[in-house]
Amino acid sequence: MKTYKKLWKKLYSYENLFFAYKKARKGRSKKYYVIEFEKDLRKNLLQLQKELIEKTYSPKPLKKFIIRDPKTRKIFKSSFRDRIIHHAIVNILNPIYEKIFIYDSYASRKNKGHHKAIKRFDYFKRKVSQNGKKLNGIKDNNYICGYCFKADIKHYFDTVNHNILIKILKRKVRNKDLIWLIKKILKNFGNKEEGMPLGNLTSQFFANVYLNDLDYFVKYKLKTKYYIRYVDDFIILYSSKEKLEIWKKEIDLFLKENLKLKLHAEKSKIIPLHKGVHFLGFRISYYYKLLNKTNIYQINKNLDIWFRSYNQNKIDYKKIINKLEGWFAHAIHGNTYNLRKQITSRFNKMFIKEF
C-alpha cells in the first residue's frame, strides 16, 4: 500500500494556505469576518503559517446553533481562520483518498452529490427488478420485483471514534505533524474521544474516510453490486429479501466490531421496491419520484417565513428568489410538475402584488 510522508510542508506552504483561503471565502466575501481578515491578508496567512510551523496553532471554540429543516440538528461553526486550516488539510488529503474511495460514495465529492446518487438508484432498481418485472399474479405496474435494504447509522457524527479514525488515516498518512494537526481539530469538539461537529469541512471529509472500510467490506467482502452510500445513509438493492437479511446482520456486526458504530434499529429496514423507498429527500418507486412530505411542508413554511421577513425588511426579494430557485433545482429531479406549479402560484400571490 502506498503511503505519504512529505505532506507537512505542502500543507503549511503559503500557496496552499492562500488556495484554502479562497475556498473558505467563497460565497462569504461580504461577511464582516472575511472583510476583517482581508484587511491584512498576507500578514494573517503568514501568521497561520507561523503557528503551524511552530506547532502553536490552536483552533478557537466552536459556535453552536440549532437548525430545523424540519429535522432538528446541532450545527457547529468554526472561526474563519480555522476554516482556512480545514480547507488546507482537505486540499492535501483529498487527492490521496479520491484514488481509493469507491465509485458509489456520493457525499462531499466533486462530480457526485445526492442527485447523482438518486440517478444511480434509478439504474440499480432497473437492474434488480429486471427492467420492471412485475410480481406474479398482480396487474398493478408498480408491483415490481426486488428489495432494498435501507440503512442508517445511529448518531453517526456523534460516535465516530477518534482513535479508530487516526488509525485509519495512518495507513496512508505517515506524517506525525499532520496527524498532530488533525488531532487538534478533533479534540476541539468537546475534547472527547469520539464525535465530529456537523458543519466542519473536515468532518464531512473524515466521514467518508471513516466509512471507506465499510464500503470495501460491502463491495468486496459481501460482493454486493448494487450499493450506494451518502454519508451515513446507504442502500443495497437485491432480488432476494433473505440475502439482504443476511447482509444486514453481517454489516451490523462489522460496524460494531471494527468501527464502534451500530445501525439505527428503526431506520434500517428491508423494503420491497414496489412500496417505494425514501432516499435523499424523495420517495422513489419504479415509475416515479416524489418529494417527501416533510420537504413539501418545509417549502410552504419557508414561503411564510420569507414573506414575513420581507415585510420586516430583514430579507430582500433577490435573496428569496435565490432560495426558491435552490428548492426548484432539487424538486425538478422528481415528478413534481404540479407541485412546482402550486408553489409558483402561491409565491406569485404573496410577492408579485408588491411590485
C-alpha positions as CSV (number, residue, x, y, z in Angstrom):
1,M,0.0,0.0,0.0
2,K,1.4,3.4,-1.0
3,T,1.9,5.8,1.9
4,Y,2.6,9.5,2.1
5,K,5.2,11.2,4.3
6,K,6.1,14.5,2.8
7,L,2.9,16.4,3.3
8,W,3.5,18.9,6.1
9,K,5.5,21.5,4.1
10,K,2.9,21.3,1.4
11,L,0.1,21.9,3.9
12,Y,1.6,25.0,5.5
13,S,3.0,26.4,2.2
14,Y,1.8,29.9,1.5
15,E,0.3,28.7,-1.8
16,N,-1.8,26.1,-0.1
17,L,-3.0,28.4,2.6
18,F,-3.9,31.1,0.0
19,F,-5.8,28.5,-2.0
20,A,-7.6,27.4,1.2
21,Y,-8.5,31.0,2.0
22,K,-10.0,31.4,-1.5
23,K,-12.2,28.3,-0.9
24,A,-13.2,29.4,2.6
25,R,-14.3,32.8,1.4
26,K,-16.4,31.5,-1.5
27,G,-19.9,32.8,-1.1
28,R,-19.0,34.8,2.0
29,S,-17.0,37.7,0.6
30,K,-19.3,40.2,2.2
31,K,-19.2,38.7,5.7
32,Y,-17.7,41.0,8.3
33,Y,-15.2,38.4,9.4
34,V,-13.9,37.8,5.9
35,I,-13.6,41.6,5.3
36,E,-11.6,41.9,8.6
37,F,-9.3,39.0,7.6
38,E,-8.7,40.5,4.2
39,K,-7.6,43.9,5.6
40,D,-4.2,42.4,6.1
41,L,-4.5,39.2,4.2
42,R,-0.8,38.4,3.7
43,K,0.0,39.1,7.3
44,N,-2.8,36.9,8.6
45,L,-1.9,34.0,6.3
46,L,1.7,34.2,7.3
47,Q,0.6,34.2,11.0
48,L,-1.3,31.0,10.4
49,Q,1.8,29.5,8.6
50,K,4.0,30.5,11.6
51,E,1.6,28.9,14.1
52,L,1.7,25.6,12.1
53,I,5.4,25.6,11.7
54,E,6.0,26.3,15.4
55,K,3.1,24.0,16.5
56,T,1.4,26.8,18.4
57,Y,-1.8,26.7,16.3
58,S,-4.9,26.0,18.3
59,P,-8.5,26.3,16.9
60,K,-10.9,28.7,18.5
61,P,-14.0,27.4,20.3
62,L,-16.9,26.3,18.1
63,K,-20.1,28.3,18.0
64,K,-23.2,26.1,18.2
65,F,-26.6,26.8,16.7
66,I,-29.8,24.9,16.0
67,I,-31.4,24.4,12.6
68,R,-34.8,22.8,11.9
69,D,-35.2,21.8,8.2
70,P,-37.5,20.2,9.5
71,K,-35.2,17.7,11.4
72,T,-33.6,19.4,14.4
73,R,-29.8,19.4,14.1
74,K,-26.9,21.0,16.1
75,I,-24.6,22.8,13.7
76,F,-21.1,24.0,14.8
77,K,-19.5,26.9,13.2
78,S,-15.7,27.4,13.2
79,S,-13.9,30.7,13.0
80,F,-12.9,31.9,9.5
81,R,-9.1,31.3,10.2
82,D,-9.9,27.7,11.4
83,R,-11.9,27.1,8.2
84,I,-8.9,28.0,6.2
85,I,-7.0,25.3,8.0
86,H,-9.7,22.8,7.3
87,H,-9.5,23.6,3.6
88,A,-5.7,23.4,3.7
89,I,-6.0,19.9,5.2
90,V,-8.5,18.6,2.7
91,N,-6.5,20.2,-0.2
92,I,-3.7,17.9,0.8
93,L,-5.6,14.7,1.7
94,N,-8.4,14.7,-0.9
95,P,-6.2,13.7,-3.9
96,I,-4.9,10.8,-1.8
97,Y,-8.2,9.4,-0.8
98,E,-10.1,10.1,-4.1
99,K,-8.0,7.3,-5.5
100,I,-9.3,4.8,-3.0
101,F,-12.9,5.9,-2.5
102,I,-15.4,3.6,-4.2
103,Y,-17.4,5.0,-7.2
104,D,-20.7,4.8,-5.4
105,S,-19.9,7.0,-2.4
106,Y,-21.6,10.3,-3.3
107,A,-21.4,12.8,-0.4
108,S,-18.9,15.7,-0.3
109,R,-17.1,14.7,-3.5
110,K,-16.5,16.5,-6.8
111,N,-18.9,15.5,-9.6
112,K,-21.0,13.4,-7.2
113,G,-23.8,14.7,-4.9
114,H,-27.3,13.4,-4.0
115,H,-28.8,13.9,-7.4
116,K,-26.2,11.7,-8.9
117,A,-26.9,9.2,-6.1
118,I,-30.6,9.2,-7.0
119,K,-29.8,8.7,-10.7
120,R,-27.7,5.7,-9.7
121,F,-30.5,4.4,-7.6
122,D,-32.7,4.5,-10.7
123,Y,-30.2,2.5,-12.7
124,F,-29.9,-0.1,-9.9
125,K,-33.6,-0.5,-9.4
126,R,-33.9,-1.3,-13.2
127,K,-31.2,-3.9,-12.9
128,V,-32.6,-5.6,-9.7
129,S,-36.2,-5.6,-11.0
130,Q,-35.2,-6.9,-14.5
131,N,-36.5,-3.7,-16.1
132,G,-39.6,-3.5,-14.0
133,K,-40.7,-7.2,-14.0
134,K,-44.0,-7.4,-12.1
135,L,-44.7,-9.8,-9.2
136,N,-46.6,-12.9,-10.3
137,G,-50.4,-12.6,-10.3
138,I,-50.5,-8.8,-9.9
139,K,-51.7,-6.4,-12.6
140,D,-50.5,-3.1,-11.0
141,N,-47.4,-2.0,-12.8
142,N,-45.8,-0.6,-9.7
143,Y,-45.6,-4.1,-8.1
144,I,-42.2,-4.9,-9.4
145,C,-39.7,-7.5,-8.1
146,G,-36.8,-6.7,-5.8
147,Y,-36.0,-5.3,-2.4
148,C,-33.9,-2.5,-0.8
149,F,-32.0,-2.6,2.4
150,K,-32.1,1.0,3.5
151,A,-29.7,1.6,6.3
152,D,-28.9,4.5,8.7
153,I,-26.1,4.6,11.2
154,K,-27.2,5.7,14.7
155,H,-25.8,9.1,15.8
156,Y,-23.0,8.7,13.3
157,F,-21.2,12.1,13.7
158,D,-21.5,11.9,17.5
159,T,-20.0,8.4,17.7
160,V,-17.0,8.5,15.3
161,N,-14.2,7.1,17.3
162,H,-11.1,9.4,17.2
163,N,-8.6,6.6,17.8
164,I,-10.0,4.4,15.1
165,L,-10.1,7.4,12.6
166,I,-6.5,8.2,13.3
167,K,-5.5,4.6,12.9
168,I,-7.3,4.5,9.5
169,L,-5.6,7.8,8.5
170,K,-2.2,6.5,9.5
171,R,-2.4,3.7,6.9
172,K,-1.9,6.3,4.2
173,V,-0.6,9.3,6.1
174,R,2.8,8.7,7.6
175,N,3.4,12.2,8.8
176,K,3.3,12.9,12.6
177,D,2.9,16.7,12.1
178,L,-0.2,16.4,10.0
179,I,-1.6,13.8,12.4
180,W,-0.9,16.3,15.3
181,L,-3.0,18.9,13.5
182,I,-5.9,16.5,12.8
183,K,-5.9,15.5,16.5
184,K,-6.1,19.2,17.4
185,I,-9.2,19.7,15.3
186,L,-10.9,16.6,16.5
187,K,-10.2,17.5,20.2
188,N,-11.8,20.9,19.6
189,F,-15.2,19.2,19.6
190,G,-15.5,19.0,23.4
191,N,-12.1,17.3,24.0
192,K,-13.7,13.9,23.9
193,E,-12.6,10.6,22.4
194,E,-15.4,10.5,19.9
195,G,-17.6,12.7,17.8
196,M,-17.2,15.2,15.0
197,P,-19.0,18.6,14.6
198,L,-21.6,18.9,11.9
199,G,-20.7,21.9,9.8
200,N,-16.9,21.4,9.6
201,L,-15.4,20.6,6.2
202,T,-13.0,18.2,7.9
203,S,-16.0,16.4,9.4
204,Q,-17.5,15.8,6.0
205,F,-14.2,14.6,4.6
206,F,-13.4,12.3,7.6
207,A,-16.9,10.9,7.5
208,N,-16.0,9.4,4.1
209,V,-12.6,8.2,5.2
210,Y,-14.1,6.5,8.3
211,L,-16.7,4.6,6.3
212,N,-14.5,3.7,3.5
213,D,-13.8,0.4,5.3
214,L,-17.5,-0.3,5.3
215,D,-17.6,0.4,1.6
216,Y,-14.9,-2.1,0.9
217,F,-16.5,-4.7,3.2
218,V,-19.8,-4.4,1.4
219,K,-18.4,-4.2,-2.1
220,Y,-15.6,-6.7,-1.9
221,K,-16.2,-9.0,1.1
222,L,-20.0,-9.4,0.7
223,K,-19.6,-8.8,-3.1
224,T,-22.8,-6.7,-3.4
225,K,-23.3,-5.0,-6.8
226,Y,-26.0,-2.5,-6.0
227,Y,-24.7,-0.4,-3.1
228,I,-24.9,3.4,-2.7
229,R,-23.7,5.4,0.3
230,Y,-24.3,9.1,1.0
231,V,-22.6,10.0,4.3
232,D,-24.1,7.5,6.8
233,D,-27.2,6.7,4.7
234,F,-26.7,3.7,2.5
235,I,-28.8,1.3,0.5
236,I,-28.3,-2.1,-1.1
237,L,-30.7,-3.4,-3.7
238,Y,-31.1,-7.1,-4.4
239,S,-33.6,-9.6,-5.7
240,S,-33.7,-11.7,-2.5
241,K,-35.1,-10.5,0.8
242,E,-33.4,-13.4,2.6
243,K,-30.0,-12.5,1.2
244,L,-30.5,-8.9,2.3
245,E,-31.4,-10.1,5.8
246,I,-28.1,-12.0,6.0
247,W,-26.1,-9.0,4.7
248,K,-27.8,-6.7,7.2
249,K,-26.6,-8.9,10.1
250,E,-23.1,-9.1,8.7
251,I,-22.9,-5.3,8.2
252,D,-24.2,-4.6,11.7
253,L,-21.6,-6.9,13.2
254,F,-18.8,-5.3,11.0
255,L,-19.8,-1.8,12.2
256,K,-19.8,-2.8,15.9
257,E,-16.5,-4.8,15.8
258,N,-14.4,-2.6,13.5
259,L,-15.8,1.0,13.7
260,K,-17.7,1.0,17.1
261,L,-20.9,2.0,15.2
262,K,-24.3,0.5,15.0
263,L,-27.3,0.5,12.7
264,H,-30.3,2.5,13.7
265,A,-32.8,-0.2,14.6
266,E,-35.9,1.8,13.5
267,K,-34.4,3.4,10.4
268,S,-32.6,0.4,9.0
269,K,-35.1,-1.9,7.3
270,I,-35.7,-4.0,4.2
271,I,-38.3,-2.6,1.9
272,P,-40.0,-4.2,-1.2
273,L,-39.3,-1.9,-4.2
274,H,-42.9,-1.8,-5.1
275,K,-43.7,0.1,-1.8
276,G,-41.3,2.9,-2.7
277,V,-38.0,3.8,-1.0
278,H,-37.4,7.1,0.9
279,F,-33.9,8.1,-0.1
280,L,-32.2,11.6,-0.1
281,G,-35.4,13.6,0.1
282,F,-37.5,11.6,-2.4
283,R,-39.9,8.6,-2.3
284,I,-38.7,6.5,-5.2
285,S,-40.8,3.9,-7.0
286,Y,-40.2,2.3,-10.3
287,Y,-42.2,4.8,-12.4
288,Y,-42.0,8.0,-10.2
289,K,-40.0,10.0,-7.7
290,L,-42.0,12.2,-5.3
291,L,-40.7,14.7,-2.8
292,N,-41.0,13.6,0.8
293,K,-44.0,15.2,2.6
294,T,-41.6,16.9,5.0
295,N,-39.9,18.7,2.1
296,I,-43.3,19.9,0.8
297,Y,-44.3,21.1,4.3
298,Q,-41.0,22.9,4.7
299,I,-41.1,24.8,1.4
300,N,-44.6,26.1,2.3
301,K,-43.4,27.0,5.8
302,N,-40.4,28.8,4.3
303,L,-42.6,30.9,2.0
304,D,-44.4,32.2,5.0
305,I,-41.2,32.9,6.9
306,W,-39.6,34.7,3.8
307,F,-42.8,36.7,3.3
308,R,-42.8,37.9,7.0
309,S,-39.0,38.7,6.8
310,Y,-39.5,40.6,3.6
311,N,-42.2,42.8,5.1
312,Q,-40.0,43.5,8.0
313,N,-37.1,44.4,5.7
314,K,-35.0,41.5,7.0
315,I,-34.5,39.9,3.6
316,D,-34.6,41.3,0.1
317,Y,-36.5,40.0,-2.9
318,K,-33.4,38.8,-4.8
319,K,-32.3,36.6,-1.9
320,I,-35.8,35.0,-1.7
321,I,-35.6,34.3,-5.4
322,N,-32.2,32.6,-5.0
323,K,-33.6,30.4,-2.1
324,L,-36.6,29.4,-4.2
325,E,-34.5,28.6,-7.2
326,G,-32.4,26.4,-5.0
327,W,-35.5,24.4,-4.0
328,F,-36.7,24.2,-7.6
329,A,-33.2,22.8,-8.6
330,H,-33.8,20.0,-6.2
331,A,-37.5,19.4,-6.9
332,I,-37.1,19.2,-10.6
333,H,-35.3,15.9,-10.2
334,G,-38.6,14.3,-9.3
335,N,-42.1,14.0,-10.8
336,T,-43.0,17.4,-9.3
337,Y,-44.5,19.4,-12.2
338,N,-47.9,20.0,-10.5
339,L,-46.2,20.7,-7.2
340,R,-43.9,23.3,-8.7
341,K,-46.9,25.0,-10.4
342,Q,-48.6,25.2,-7.0
343,I,-45.5,26.7,-5.3
344,T,-45.0,29.2,-8.1
345,S,-48.7,30.2,-7.9
346,R,-48.5,30.7,-4.1
347,F,-45.3,32.7,-4.4
348,N,-46.8,35.0,-7.1
349,K,-49.9,35.6,-4.9
350,M,-47.7,36.5,-2.0
351,F,-45.0,38.6,-3.6
352,I,-46.0,39.8,-7.1
353,K,-48.6,42.2,-5.7
354,E,-45.7,44.0,-4.0
355,F,-44.4,45.3,-7.4
